[in-house]
Amino acid sequence: MKKQLVIIGITLVLLAVGLSGCSENNVGSKFEGTWTSVGDGESDAYATLELFSDGLFTASWSYQTAKYGGTWDANETYLSLNFSATNVPAHIAIYKYTFTNSETLVLIRPYTGEKYSTYKKS
């Protein structure tokens, strides 16, 4: 009986340790919210990016009144914006990114390493 309790105890400890590694590391949650350009990037940089928790986004530019949208995703290195709205040609914009702090997001062109634009969370 004592041997069975030890085996059950060890099994429960191993199960607890194994399941603790299953929690999802949600990289995307730090992106969620409304981001406004601080105006230090390219002239075609998004004026506002709204990234929603359901994976949808809207983007607008300072020189246009229309908003564009689609889906977004992020991993440890890249942020991708999949434009699928009917008012813009379907395409995917992929950026490397860095957070200088929790309220400042810098998008970087992955193929040149040049800064695209800087955003503040609003």
C-alpha positions in Angstrom: 0.0 0.0 0.0 2.8 2.4 0.9 4.5 1.6 -2.4 1.3 2.5 -4.3 1.0 5.8 -2.6 4.6 6.7 -3.4 4.0 5.8 -7.1 0.8 7.8 -7.2 2.5 10.8 -5.5 5.4 10.7 -8.0 3.0 10.4 -10.9 1.0 13.4 -9.7 4.2 15.5 -9.3 5.3 14.6 -12.8 1.9 15.4 -14.2 1.8 18.8 -12.4 5.3 19.6 -13.8 4.4 18.5 -17.3 1.1 20.4 -17.4 2.7 23.6 -16.0 4.7 23.9 -19.3 1.4 23.8 -21.3 0.4 27.4 -20.5 0.3 29.5 -23.6 2.9 32.2 -23.8 0.7 34.8 -25.5 3.2 37.1 -27.3 0.3 38.9 -29.0 -1.3 40.3 -25.9 1.4 43.0 -25.6 0.3 44.2 -29.0 -3.4 44.5 -28.3 -4.7 48.0 -28.2 -4.6 51.3 -30.2 -1.2 52.5 -31.4 -0.6 56.0 -32.8 2.4 56.9 -34.9 4.7 59.5 -33.4 5.6 60.7 -36.9 9.2 59.7 -37.1 8.9 57.0 -39.7 8.2 57.0 -43.4 5.5 59.2 -44.9 3.3 56.1 -45.6 3.5 54.8 -42.1 0.2 54.0 -40.5 -1.2 56.8 -38.4 -3.2 54.5 -36.2 -3.1 50.7 -35.7 -5.8 49.1 -33.7 -4.9 45.5 -32.8 -7.8 43.5 -31.3 -7.5 40.4 -29.1 -9.5 38.3 -31.6 -6.7 38.7 -34.2 -8.4 41.4 -36.2 -6.9 44.9 -36.9 -7.7 48.2 -38.5 -5.1 50.6 -39.9 -5.5 54.2 -41.1 -3.1 56.7 -42.6 -2.9 60.3 -41.8 -3.5 61.3 -45.4 -6.6 59.1 -45.9 -10.0 59.0 -44.1 -10.5 55.3 -45.0 -9.7 52.5 -42.5 -8.3 49.3 -43.7 -8.3 46.0 -41.9 -7.7 42.3 -41.8 -6.0 39.9 -39.4 -2.8 40.1 -37.5 -0.4 37.7 -35.8 2.8 38.0 -33.8 5.6 35.8 -32.7 8.9 36.4 -30.8 10.4 38.2 -33.9 7.7 39.3 -36.3 4.4 41.2 -36.5 2.3 40.4 -39.6 -0.6 42.3 -40.9 -2.8 40.4 -43.4 -4.8 43.0 -45.2 -8.0 41.4 -46.4 -10.5 44.2 -46.4 -12.3 44.8 -49.7 -11.1 48.4 -50.0 -7.4 47.5 -50.3 -5.6 44.9 -52.4 -5.0 41.7 -50.3 -1.4 41.6 -49.1 0.6 40.8 -46.0 2.9 43.3 -44.4 5.6 41.7 -42.1 7.7 43.7 -39.7 10.4 42.9 -37.2 9.6 44.8 -34.0 11.0 45.9 -30.7 9.4 47.5 -27.7 11.4 50.2 -26.2 9.0 50.1 -23.2 5.5 48.7 -22.7 4.0 51.8 -24.4 6.4 52.2 -27.4 6.5 49.9 -30.4 9.0 50.2 -33.2 8.3 48.5 -36.5 11.4 47.5 -38.6 11.5 46.4 -42.2 12.9 42.8 -42.0 14.7 42.9 -45.3 16.6 46.1 -44.8 16.7 46.5 -41.0 15.5 50.1 -41.4 13.0 51.5 -39.0 9.5 51.8 -40.5 7.7 53.7 -37.8 7.4 54.2 -34.0 4.1 54.0 -32.2 2.8 55.0 -28.8 0.0 53.1 -27.1 -3.0 55.3 -26.6 
